[in-house]
């Protein structure tokens, strides 16, 4: 008795190879017959056109200025750069990158790594 008879598995048969098809060589692209003309022509001569009508002078309005104050600081615990957008009227932080939760997680991870390093004692073995 062979192992194949006991396991109930049939032997692996090599599949018949697929027929090979002939591949035609790729032809190189042909150069254009004539040079291409520009897609757009622009006439920039100013003497042929009448002068535009002069509009009444209006007072120039200043563009609305974002009232929020931008700050860049260094976090004391993680020593990483923090970007903040602060509302000057209330002093509230509108946007902070990285997020305060991320900064706390970094500080916790760094403190845990420092504690782990301080607990490790070098092994001194002499023979």
Steps between C-alpha positions, in 0.01 A plus 500: 500500500617846422432818693285631215262209539464568873455877479254493214692769313557462134849549358583832340505489124689746288261714298542509127678814387292769331564552131750778433377781280729693272561860609527774242783752555391845615542764232662831587270804473531684172611864506231755406486586131501878553570724800190582701355849497449685829164421660418863581616825353497810717515851362661726761513821300340777707486777233210343307259490792316793651598605849275357770254735664626657821296396799434726795749453776359305788660478839701184525362273768749299695463129472358344814786408725490181697486616859651181640856509628746233393758369742783252478637367826704209632326256734693470827428132562569357154731770360295497180381792287133600551299722264199683647230732368366709789193725518643825645166616640441195719847346510357162393710269284308450175740254334805321636734267312591245628189440709537534882409132540787403271740716702388333825544156344850590381594630847366181661689277254824692552463482879434125482805449277718704736375298799571174318853611418568603859380159630730306271831423661799406294620152565853472616641154467854402540648165430 
